[in-house]
Protein backbone atom coordinates (compact mmCIF):
# COMPACT_ATOMS: atom_id res chain seq x y z
CA UNK A 1 0.00 0.00 0.00
CA UNK A 2 1.50 3.34 -0.98
CA UNK A 3 0.44 6.82 -1.93
CA UNK A 4 0.04 7.78 -5.56
CA UNK A 5 2.65 10.20 -6.76
CA UNK A 6 1.56 13.76 -6.04
CA UNK A 7 3.78 15.27 -8.73
CA UNK A 8 2.08 13.50 -11.64
CA UNK A 9 -0.09 16.47 -12.67
CA UNK A 10 2.79 18.93 -12.41
CA UNK A 11 5.05 16.67 -14.47
CA UNK A 12 2.33 16.19 -17.08
CA UNK A 13 1.80 19.95 -17.26
CA UNK A 14 5.52 20.50 -17.83
CA UNK A 15 5.54 17.88 -20.60
CA UNK A 16 2.54 19.41 -22.38
CA UNK A 17 4.03 22.91 -22.03
CA UNK A 18 7.36 21.77 -23.47
CA UNK A 19 5.52 20.10 -26.34
CA UNK A 20 3.54 23.29 -26.98
CA UNK A 21 6.76 25.32 -27.19
CA UNK A 22 8.23 22.79 -29.60
CA UNK A 23 5.13 23.02 -31.79
CA UNK A 24 5.44 26.82 -32.04
CA UNK A 25 9.03 26.58 -33.30
CA UNK A 26 7.89 23.89 -35.73
CA UNK A 27 5.12 26.16 -36.96
CA UNK A 28 7.69 28.80 -37.93
CA UNK A 29 9.36 26.31 -40.28
CA UNK A 30 6.02 24.87 -41.44
CA UNK A 31 4.99 28.19 -43.00
CA UNK A 32 7.65 27.66 -45.68
CA UNK A 33 6.32 24.18 -46.42
CA UNK A 34 2.74 25.38 -46.46
CA UNK A 35 3.30 27.72 -49.38
CA UNK A 36 5.45 25.24 -51.30
CA UNK A 37 3.57 21.95 -51.09
CA UNK A 38 0.11 22.82 -49.76
CA UNK A 39 -1.63 21.65 -46.56
CA UNK A 40 -1.67 17.95 -47.49
CA UNK A 41 1.95 18.00 -48.64
CA UNK A 42 3.09 19.69 -45.42
CA UNK A 43 1.10 17.20 -43.36
CA UNK A 44 2.58 14.25 -45.25
CA UNK A 45 6.16 15.41 -44.81
CA UNK A 46 5.62 16.18 -41.14
CA UNK A 47 4.14 12.76 -40.37
CA UNK A 48 6.41 10.63 -42.57
CA UNK A 49 9.62 12.14 -41.18
CA UNK A 50 8.27 11.86 -37.63
CA UNK A 51 7.53 8.18 -38.27
CA UNK A 52 11.05 7.58 -39.62
CA UNK A 53 12.62 9.37 -36.65
CA UNK A 54 10.60 7.32 -34.16
CA UNK A 55 11.35 4.09 -36.02
CA UNK A 56 15.09 4.81 -35.93
CA UNK A 57 14.94 5.69 -32.23
CA UNK A 58 12.94 2.61 -31.22
CA UNK A 59 14.80 0.20 -33.48
CA UNK A 60 17.96 0.84 -31.49
CA UNK A 61 16.02 -0.14 -28.36
CA UNK A 62 14.99 -3.52 -29.76
CA UNK A 63 11.70 -2.61 -31.40
CA UNK A 64 10.77 -5.40 -33.85
CA UNK A 65 7.69 -5.69 -36.02
CA UNK A 66 7.74 -9.50 -35.70
CA UNK A 67 7.03 -9.22 -31.98
CA UNK A 68 3.77 -7.38 -32.66
CA UNK A 69 1.99 -10.33 -34.27
CA UNK A 70 0.93 -11.70 -30.90
CA UNK A 71 -0.51 -8.33 -29.83
CA UNK A 72 -3.27 -7.97 -32.41
CA UNK A 73 -5.71 -5.92 -30.30
CA UNK A 74 -3.00 -3.57 -29.08
CA UNK A 75 -1.75 -2.98 -32.61
CA UNK A 76 -5.28 -2.24 -33.83
CA UNK A 77 -5.62 0.47 -31.16
CA UNK A 78 -2.27 1.98 -32.20
CA UNK A 79 -3.24 1.92 -35.89
CA UNK A 80 -6.58 3.58 -35.13
CA UNK A 81 -4.68 6.18 -33.11
CA UNK A 82 -2.43 6.82 -36.11
CA UNK A 83 -5.27 7.24 -38.59
CA UNK A 84 -7.01 9.70 -36.27
CA UNK A 85 -3.74 11.55 -35.64
CA UNK A 86 -3.03 11.90 -39.35
CA UNK A 87 -6.57 13.04 -40.10
CA UNK A 88 -6.43 15.57 -37.27
CA UNK A 89 -3.27 17.15 -38.70
CA UNK A 90 -4.57 17.16 -42.25
CA UNK A 91 -7.95 18.71 -41.44
CA UNK A 92 -6.35 21.40 -39.26
CA UNK A 93 -3.89 22.39 -41.97
CA UNK A 94 -6.73 22.49 -44.47
CA UNK A 95 -8.69 24.68 -42.05
CA UNK A 96 -5.96 27.29 -41.53
CA UNK A 97 -5.43 27.51 -45.27
CA UNK A 98 -9.00 28.86 -45.49
CA UNK A 99 -9.79 30.68 -42.22
CA UNK A 100 -7.76 32.74 -39.69
CA UNK A 101 -5.57 30.71 -37.33
CA UNK A 102 -7.20 32.15 -34.19
CA UNK A 103 -10.65 31.18 -35.43
CA UNK A 104 -9.47 27.68 -36.37
CA UNK A 105 -7.88 27.12 -32.95
CA UNK A 106 -11.02 28.32 -31.20
CA UNK A 107 -13.29 26.02 -33.21
CA UNK A 108 -10.89 23.07 -32.90
CA UNK A 109 -10.71 23.40 -29.12
CA UNK A 110 -14.29 22.11 -29.00
CA UNK A 111 -12.66 18.66 -29.08
CA UNK A 112 -10.57 18.66 -25.88
CA UNK A 113 -13.20 20.79 -24.15
CA UNK A 114 -15.78 18.09 -24.87
CA UNK A 115 -13.50 15.41 -23.39
CA UNK A 116 -13.05 17.52 -20.27
CA UNK A 117 -16.77 18.19 -19.77
CA UNK A 118 -17.96 14.65 -20.57
CA UNK A 119 -15.33 13.14 -18.28
CA UNK A 120 -16.12 15.54 -15.44
CA UNK A 121 -17.54 14.28 -12.16
CA UNK A 122 -16.96 17.35 -10.02
CA UNK A 123 -18.08 20.96 -10.21
CA UNK A 124 -14.45 22.13 -10.03
CA UNK A 125 -13.69 20.20 -13.25
CA UNK A 126 -16.37 22.14 -15.10
CA UNK A 127 -15.07 25.43 -13.70
CA UNK A 128 -11.55 24.79 -15.04
CA UNK A 129 -12.98 23.65 -18.39
CA UNK A 130 -15.04 26.85 -18.69
CA UNK A 131 -12.01 28.98 -17.77
CA UNK A 132 -9.87 27.22 -20.38
CA UNK A 133 -12.55 27.38 -23.08
CA UNK A 134 -13.24 31.08 -22.48
CA UNK A 135 -9.52 31.81 -22.50
CA UNK A 136 -8.98 30.05 -25.82
CA UNK A 137 -12.00 31.88 -27.24
CA UNK A 138 -10.55 35.24 -26.19
CA UNK A 139 -7.17 34.28 -27.66
CA UNK A 140 -8.88 34.32 -31.05
CA UNK A 141 -8.67 38.09 -30.63
CA UNK A 142 -12.29 38.59 -31.58
CA UNK A 143 -11.58 36.98 -34.92
CA UNK A 144 -14.56 34.68 -34.67
CA UNK A 145 -16.90 37.66 -34.74
CA UNK A 146 -14.80 39.95 -36.93
CA UNK A 147 -14.65 37.35 -39.71
CA UNK A 148 -18.01 35.68 -39.13
CA UNK A 149 -19.63 37.04 -42.29
CA UNK A 150 -16.57 36.27 -44.42
CA UNK A 151 -15.60 32.83 -43.11
CA UNK A 152 -15.11 30.02 -45.58
CA UNK A 153 -17.68 27.43 -44.49
CA UNK A 154 -15.42 24.62 -45.73
CA UNK A 155 -12.64 25.94 -43.50
CA UNK A 156 -14.96 25.93 -40.49
CA UNK A 157 -16.03 22.36 -41.28
CA UNK A 158 -12.38 21.31 -41.48
CA UNK A 159 -11.70 22.95 -38.09
CA UNK A 160 -14.67 21.15 -36.54
CA UNK A 161 -13.44 17.88 -38.03
CA UNK A 162 -10.01 18.51 -36.51
CA UNK A 163 -11.69 19.11 -33.15
CA UNK A 164 -13.60 15.83 -33.39
CA UNK A 165 -10.36 14.05 -34.29
CA UNK A 166 -8.77 15.66 -31.23
CA UNK A 167 -11.27 13.75 -29.08
CA UNK A 168 -10.17 10.48 -30.64
CA UNK A 169 -6.53 11.55 -30.36
CA UNK A 170 -6.80 12.07 -26.59
CA UNK A 171 -8.64 8.81 -25.90
CA UNK A 172 -6.64 6.59 -28.28
CA UNK A 173 -3.33 8.16 -27.26
CA UNK A 174 -4.14 7.35 -23.64
CA UNK A 175 -5.13 3.77 -24.49
CA UNK A 176 -2.11 3.18 -26.73
CA UNK A 177 0.25 4.62 -24.13
CA UNK A 178 -1.02 2.18 -21.53
CA UNK A 179 -0.70 -0.81 -23.89
CA UNK A 180 2.84 -0.10 -25.09
CA UNK A 181 6.00 0.86 -23.25
CA UNK A 182 7.91 3.99 -24.19
CA UNK A 183 7.03 5.37 -27.60
CA UNK A 184 6.44 2.01 -29.32
CA UNK A 185 2.71 2.65 -29.64
CA UNK A 186 3.33 6.13 -31.04
CA UNK A 187 5.77 4.67 -33.57
CA UNK A 188 3.16 2.23 -34.87
CA UNK A 189 0.62 5.06 -34.96
CA UNK A 190 2.95 7.31 -36.95
CA UNK A 191 3.64 4.59 -39.51
CA UNK A 192 -0.13 4.05 -39.89
CA UNK A 193 -0.67 7.82 -40.20
CA UNK A 194 2.04 8.02 -42.89
CA UNK A 195 0.40 5.29 -44.97
CA UNK A 196 -2.98 7.03 -44.65
CA UNK A 197 -1.83 10.60 -45.43
CA UNK A 198 1.06 10.24 -47.90
CA UNK A 199 -1.24 9.68 -50.94
CA UNK A 200 -3.00 12.98 -50.20
CA UNK A 201 0.39 14.68 -50.00
CA UNK A 202 1.37 13.51 -53.48
CA UNK A 203 -2.03 14.50 -54.86
CA UNK A 204 -1.58 18.01 -53.43
CA UNK A 205 2.13 18.57 -54.13
CA UNK A 206 3.29 15.91 -56.57
CA UNK A 207 7.04 15.35 -56.74
CA UNK A 208 7.73 18.73 -55.16
CA UNK A 209 7.70 16.71 -51.94
CA UNK A 210 11.05 15.20 -52.97
CA UNK A 211 12.94 18.48 -53.50
CA UNK A 212 16.01 18.56 -51.17
CA UNK A 213 15.15 21.89 -49.58
CA UNK A 214 11.56 20.82 -48.96
CA UNK A 215 12.71 17.52 -47.44
CA UNK A 216 15.16 19.29 -45.09
CA UNK A 217 12.46 21.69 -43.86
CA UNK A 218 10.02 18.80 -43.53
CA UNK A 219 12.44 16.94 -41.27
CA UNK A 220 12.76 19.92 -38.92
CA UNK A 221 8.99 20.41 -38.84
CA UNK A 222 8.44 16.70 -38.16
CA UNK A 223 10.77 16.66 -35.17
CA UNK A 224 9.49 19.90 -33.64
CA UNK A 225 5.79 19.59 -34.49
CA UNK A 226 5.18 15.85 -34.23
CA UNK A 227 7.88 13.52 -32.88
CA UNK A 228 8.82 15.58 -29.82
CA UNK A 229 5.41 16.97 -28.71
CA UNK A 230 3.46 13.75 -29.41
CA UNK A 231 6.00 11.71 -27.43
CA UNK A 232 5.73 14.12 -24.51
CA UNK A 233 1.94 14.08 -24.68
CA UNK A 234 1.89 10.28 -24.66
CA UNK A 235 4.00 10.26 -21.50
CA UNK A 236 1.77 12.97 -20.01
CA UNK A 237 -1.37 10.89 -20.63
CA UNK A 238 0.15 8.09 -18.56
CA UNK A 239 0.18 10.46 -15.59
CA UNK A 240 -3.19 12.24 -15.77
CA UNK A 241 -6.73 11.48 -16.87
CA UNK A 242 -7.97 12.40 -20.37
CA UNK A 243 -10.15 15.03 -18.66
CA UNK A 244 -7.16 16.76 -17.08
CA UNK A 245 -5.18 16.40 -20.29
CA UNK A 246 -7.95 18.20 -22.18
CA UNK A 247 -7.43 21.23 -19.94
CA UNK A 248 -3.64 21.04 -20.25
CA UNK A 249 -3.96 21.24 -24.04
CA UNK A 250 -5.28 24.78 -23.66
CA UNK A 251 -1.62 25.71 -23.10
CA UNK A 252 -1.01 25.38 -26.86
CA UNK A 253 -2.69 28.66 -27.90
CA UNK A 254 -1.18 30.37 -24.84
CA UNK A 255 2.33 29.64 -26.04
CA UNK A 256 1.33 30.65 -29.56
CA UNK A 257 0.27 34.06 -28.22
CA UNK A 258 3.40 34.42 -26.06
CA UNK A 259 5.64 33.44 -28.96
CA UNK A 260 3.94 36.10 -31.08
CA UNK A 261 4.54 38.70 -28.35
CA UNK A 262 8.18 37.92 -27.48
CA UNK A 263 9.50 36.69 -30.85
CA UNK A 264 7.36 38.45 -33.43
CA UNK A 265 6.64 41.54 -31.27
CA UNK A 266 2.90 41.19 -31.81
CA UNK A 267 0.85 43.34 -29.45
CA UNK A 268 -1.34 41.67 -26.81
CA UNK A 269 -4.53 43.58 -26.07
CA UNK A 270 -6.40 43.50 -22.76
CA UNK A 271 -8.63 40.62 -23.88
CA UNK A 272 -5.66 38.48 -24.83
CA UNK A 273 -3.95 39.19 -21.50
CA UNK A 274 -7.17 38.19 -19.74
CA UNK A 275 -7.26 35.05 -21.88
CA UNK A 276 -3.74 34.09 -20.78
CA UNK A 277 -4.73 34.57 -17.13
CA UNK A 278 -7.85 32.43 -17.57
CA UNK A 279 -6.01 29.56 -19.25
CA UNK A 280 -3.11 29.64 -16.79
CA UNK A 281 -5.61 29.68 -13.91
CA UNK A 282 -7.46 26.70 -15.38
CA UNK A 283 -4.26 24.70 -15.74
CA UNK A 284 -2.88 25.63 -12.32
CA UNK A 285 -6.22 24.96 -10.64
CA UNK A 286 -6.70 21.61 -12.36
CA UNK A 287 -3.14 20.49 -11.53
CA UNK A 288 -3.47 21.58 -7.89
CA UNK A 289 -6.80 19.82 -7.33
CA UNK A 290 -5.57 16.66 -9.09
CA UNK A 291 -2.46 16.66 -6.89
CA UNK A 292 -4.58 16.96 -3.76
CA UNK A 293 -6.77 14.05 -4.88
CA UNK A 294 -3.68 11.99 -5.74
CA UNK A 295 -2.15 12.61 -2.32
CA UNK A 296 -5.31 11.27 -0.70
CA UNK A 297 -5.44 8.10 -2.81
CA UNK A 298 -3.82 4.99 -1.43
CA UNK A 299 -2.94 2.34 -3.98
TARACOR-V310382 format. One record per residue. N is the residue number from 1. RES is the residue in three letters. D_LAST is the distance of its C-alpha to the last C-alpha in whole Angstrom. Layout:
n:N res:RES d_last:D_LAST
n:N res:RES d_last:D_LAST
This chain:
n:1 res:UNK d_last:5
n:2 res:UNK d_last:5
n:3 res:UNK d_last:6
n:4 res:UNK d_last:6
n:5 res:UNK d_last:10
n:6 res:UNK d_last:12
n:7 res:UNK d_last:15
n:8 res:UNK d_last:14
n:9 res:UNK d_last:17
n:10 res:UNK d_last:19
n:11 res:UNK d_last:19
n:12 res:UNK d_last:20
n:13 res:UNK d_last:23
n:14 res:UNK d_last:24
n:15 res:UNK d_last:24
n:16 res:UNK d_last:26
n:17 res:UNK d_last:28
n:18 res:UNK d_last:29
n:19 res:UNK d_last:30
n:20 res:UNK d_last:32
n:21 res:UNK d_last:34
n:22 res:UNK d_last:35
n:23 res:UNK d_last:36
n:24 res:UNK d_last:38
n:25 res:UNK d_last:40
n:26 res:UNK d_last:40
n:27 res:UNK d_last:41
n:28 res:UNK d_last:44
n:29 res:UNK d_last:45
n:30 res:UNK d_last:45
n:31 res:UNK d_last:47
n:32 res:UNK d_last:50
n:33 res:UNK d_last:49
n:34 res:UNK d_last:49
n:35 res:UNK d_last:52
n:36 res:UNK d_last:53
n:37 res:UNK d_last:51
n:38 res:UNK d_last:50
n:39 res:UNK d_last:47
n:40 res:UNK d_last:46
n:41 res:UNK d_last:48
n:42 res:UNK d_last:45
n:43 res:UNK d_last:42
n:44 res:UNK d_last:43
n:45 res:UNK d_last:44
n:46 res:UNK d_last:41
n:47 res:UNK d_last:39
n:48 res:UNK d_last:41
n:49 res:UNK d_last:40
n:50 res:UNK d_last:37
n:51 res:UNK d_last:36
n:52 res:UNK d_last:39
n:53 res:UNK d_last:37
n:54 res:UNK d_last:33
n:55 res:UNK d_last:35
n:56 res:UNK d_last:37
n:57 res:UNK d_last:34
n:58 res:UNK d_last:32
n:59 res:UNK d_last:34
n:60 res:UNK d_last:35
n:61 res:UNK d_last:31
n:62 res:UNK d_last:32
n:63 res:UNK d_last:31
n:64 res:UNK d_last:34
n:65 res:UNK d_last:35
n:66 res:UNK d_last:36
n:67 res:UNK d_last:32
n:68 res:UNK d_last:31
n:69 res:UNK d_last:33
n:70 res:UNK d_last:31
n:71 res:UNK d_last:28
n:72 res:UNK d_last:30
n:73 res:UNK d_last:28
n:74 res:UNK d_last:26
n:75 res:UNK d_last:29
n:76 res:UNK d_last:30
n:77 res:UNK d_last:27
n:78 res:UNK d_last:28
n:79 res:UNK d_last:32
n:80 res:UNK d_last:31
n:81 res:UNK d_last:29
n:82 res:UNK d_last:32
n:83 res:UNK d_last:35
n:84 res:UNK d_last:33
n:85 res:UNK d_last:33
n:86 res:UNK d_last:37
n:87 res:UNK d_last:38
n:88 res:UNK d_last:36
n:89 res:UNK d_last:38
n:90 res:UNK d_last:41
n:91 res:UNK d_last:41
n:92 res:UNK d_last:40
n:93 res:UNK d_last:43
n:94 res:UNK d_last:45
n:95 res:UNK d_last:45
n:96 res:UNK d_last:45
n:97 res:UNK d_last:48
n:98 res:UNK d_last:50
n:99 res:UNK d_last:48
n:100 res:UNK d_last:47
n:101 res:UNK d_last:44
n:102 res:UNK d_last:43
n:103 res:UNK d_last:43
n:104 res:UNK d_last:42
n:105 res:UNK d_last:38
n:106 res:UNK d_last:38
n:107 res:UNK d_last:39
n:108 res:UNK d_last:36
n:109 res:UNK d_last:34
n:110 res:UNK d_last:34
n:111 res:UNK d_last:31
n:112 res:UNK d_last:28
n:113 res:UNK d_last:29
n:114 res:UNK d_last:29
n:115 res:UNK d_last:26
n:116 res:UNK d_last:24
n:117 res:UNK d_last:26
n:118 res:UNK d_last:26
n:119 res:UNK d_last:22
n:120 res:UNK d_last:22
n:121 res:UNK d_last:21
n:122 res:UNK d_last:21
n:123 res:UNK d_last:25
n:124 res:UNK d_last:24
n:125 res:UNK d_last:23
n:126 res:UNK d_last:26
n:127 res:UNK d_last:28
n:128 res:UNK d_last:26
n:129 res:UNK d_last:28
n:130 res:UNK d_last:31
n:131 res:UNK d_last:31
n:132 res:UNK d_last:31
n:133 res:UNK d_last:33
n:134 res:UNK d_last:36
n:135 res:UNK d_last:35
n:136 res:UNK d_last:36
n:137 res:UNK d_last:39
n:138 res:UNK d_last:40
n:139 res:UNK d_last:40
n:140 res:UNK d_last:42
n:141 res:UNK d_last:45
n:142 res:UNK d_last:47
n:143 res:UNK d_last:47
n:144 res:UNK d_last:46
n:145 res:UNK d_last:49
n:146 res:UNK d_last:51
n:147 res:UNK d_last:51
n:148 res:UNK d_last:51
n:149 res:UNK d_last:54
n:150 res:UNK d_last:55
n:151 res:UNK d_last:51
n:152 res:UNK d_last:51
n:153 res:UNK d_last:50
n:154 res:UNK d_last:49
n:155 res:UNK d_last:47
n:156 res:UNK d_last:45
n:157 res:UNK d_last:44
n:158 res:UNK d_last:43
n:159 res:UNK d_last:41
n:160 res:UNK d_last:39
n:161 res:UNK d_last:39
n:162 res:UNK d_last:37
n:163 res:UNK d_last:35
n:164 res:UNK d_last:34
n:165 res:UNK d_last:33
n:166 res:UNK d_last:31
n:167 res:UNK d_last:29
n:168 res:UNK d_last:29
n:169 res:UNK d_last:28
n:170 res:UNK d_last:25
n:171 res:UNK d_last:24
n:172 res:UNK d_last:25
n:173 res:UNK d_last:24
n:174 res:UNK d_last:20
n:175 res:UNK d_last:21
n:176 res:UNK d_last:23
n:177 res:UNK d_last:21
n:178 res:UNK d_last:18
n:179 res:UNK d_last:20
n:180 res:UNK d_last:22
n:181 res:UNK d_last:21
n:182 res:UNK d_last:23
n:183 res:UNK d_last:26
n:184 res:UNK d_last:27
n:185 res:UNK d_last:26
n:186 res:UNK d_last:28
n:187 res:UNK d_last:31
n:188 res:UNK d_last:31
n:189 res:UNK d_last:31
n:190 res:UNK d_last:34
n:191 res:UNK d_last:36
n:192 res:UNK d_last:36
n:193 res:UNK d_last:37
n:194 res:UNK d_last:40
n:195 res:UNK d_last:41
n:196 res:UNK d_last:41
n:197 res:UNK d_last:42
n:198 res:UNK d_last:45
n:199 res:UNK d_last:48
n:200 res:UNK d_last:47
n:201 res:UNK d_last:48
n:202 res:UNK d_last:51
n:203 res:UNK d_last:52
n:204 res:UNK d_last:52
n:205 res:UNK d_last:53
n:206 res:UNK d_last:55
n:207 res:UNK d_last:55
n:208 res:UNK d_last:55
n:209 res:UNK d_last:51
n:210 res:UNK d_last:53
n:211 res:UNK d_last:54
n:212 res:UNK d_last:53
n:213 res:UNK d_last:53
n:214 res:UNK d_last:51
n:215 res:UNK d_last:49
n:216 res:UNK d_last:48
n:217 res:UNK d_last:47
n:218 res:UNK d_last:45
n:219 res:UNK d_last:43
n:220 res:UNK d_last:42
n:221 res:UNK d_last:41
n:222 res:UNK d_last:39
n:223 res:UNK d_last:37
n:224 res:UNK d_last:37
n:225 res:UNK d_last:36
n:226 res:UNK d_last:34
n:227 res:UNK d_last:33
n:228 res:UNK d_last:31
n:229 res:UNK d_last:30
n:230 res:UNK d_last:29
n:231 res:UNK d_last:27
n:232 res:UNK d_last:25
n:233 res:UNK d_last:24
n:234 res:UNK d_last:23
n:235 res:UNK d_last:20
n:236 res:UNK d_last:20
n:237 res:UNK d_last:19
n:238 res:UNK d_last:16
n:239 res:UNK d_last:15
n:240 res:UNK d_last:15
n:241 res:UNK d_last:16
n:242 res:UNK d_last:20
n:243 res:UNK d_last:21
n:244 res:UNK d_last:20
n:245 res:UNK d_last:22
n:246 res:UNK d_last:25
n:247 res:UNK d_last:25
n:248 res:UNK d_last:25
n:249 res:UNK d_last:28
n:250 res:UNK d_last:30
n:251 res:UNK d_last:30
n:252 res:UNK d_last:33
n:253 res:UNK d_last:36
n:254 res:UNK d_last:35
n:255 res:UNK d_last:35
n:256 res:UNK d_last:38
n:257 res:UNK d_last:40
n:258 res:UNK d_last:39
n:259 res:UNK d_last:41
n:260 res:UNK d_last:44
n:261 res:UNK d_last:44
n:262 res:UNK d_last:44
n:263 res:UNK d_last:45
n:264 res:UNK d_last:48
n:265 res:UNK d_last:49
n:266 res:UNK d_last:48
n:267 res:UNK d_last:48
n:268 res:UNK d_last:46
n:269 res:UNK d_last:47
n:270 res:UNK d_last:45
n:271 res:UNK d_last:44
n:272 res:UNK d_last:42
n:273 res:UNK d_last:41
n:274 res:UNK d_last:39
n:275 res:UNK d_last:38
n:276 res:UNK d_last:36
n:277 res:UNK d_last:35
n:278 res:UNK d_last:33
n:279 res:UNK d_last:31
n:280 res:UNK d_last:30
n:281 res:UNK d_last:29
n:282 res:UNK d_last:27
n:283 res:UNK d_last:25
n:284 res:UNK d_last:25
n:285 res:UNK d_last:24
n:286 res:UNK d_last:21
n:287 res:UNK d_last:20
n:288 res:UNK d_last:20
n:289 res:UNK d_last:18
n:290 res:UNK d_last:15
n:291 res:UNK d_last:15
n:292 res:UNK d_last:15
n:293 res:UNK d_last:12
n:294 res:UNK d_last:10
n:295 res:UNK d_last:10
n:296 res:UNK d_last:10
n:297 res:UNK d_last:6
n:298 res:UNK d_last:4
n:299 res:UNK d_last:0
